[in-house]
């Protein structure tokens, strides 16, 4: 493991854990691609998850659940027909 960070979750804004890991291959088509870095971001609050190969830009795994819709009077007041 290269490094751990605490960052804001891009999905809910809560605290998320970001890890940088060395990987032998990130799914790159380059035969000599060795020791690439994978960034993993995970949020326990909303179950957000993203694994990204930093050298190739490939998304290896992702899950971003939607937030619950707020159907309060404030939201309804902005809806016009």
N, C-alpha and C positions, 0 to 999 in steps of 0.2 A: 504494500500500500504506500502510495506516495504522500498523500495529504488528506486531511479531513477539514471541513469547514461547516459552519452554521450559516445558512443564508435564508432569505425570505423565499417562501414557496411562490412560484410564478402562477399557481392556480388559485390559492386561497389567501396568500399573504402571510400565513403563519410561519413558524420556524421549521426549516427543512434541513436535512443533513446532505452535504455534498461530499463525495469521495472521488479521489483521482487514483486510478489503479493502472498498473502496467499489464498489458495483454500481449500475448504472442502474435495474435492476429485479430483484426477488427472487421473481418469480412472484406478486406480490401482485395482488389484484383492483382496487386503487386506481389510477385512471388517472393521478393526479398524484404517484405514489410515485417520487421521484427521490433519488439518492444514498443508497441504503440500505447497511447494513453487513452483510457476510457474514463469518462466523467459520469458518475451516477448521482442523481439527485432524487431524494425520497422524502416525502412528507407524511408523518404519522397522523396529522390532523385530518387531511382530506384524502389520503391514500394515493397521492400523485407520485408517479415514478417515471424517470427518464434515464436511459443509458445511451450515451453518445460517444462515438469514436472521434476524438479531437483531431487526429491527423487526416482522416478521410471525410469527416463530416457526416458519416452514416449514423442514422438512428438505429440502435441495436434493439431497443425495447422501449415502449412508452405506454403510459396509462395516465390519463387525466380525466378523472370523473367530473361531471358537471356539478355546479353548485345548485342548491335548491332554489327554485324561483320564489321570490318574495311577492306575494299577491296582496300586499297591504293596500290601504287606501291611497297612499302616496303614489304607488306604481299605477294603480287604476286611474288616478286623476290625470296621468300623462297620456292615457289611451283615449283617442278621439275617433269617433266613427263618422 
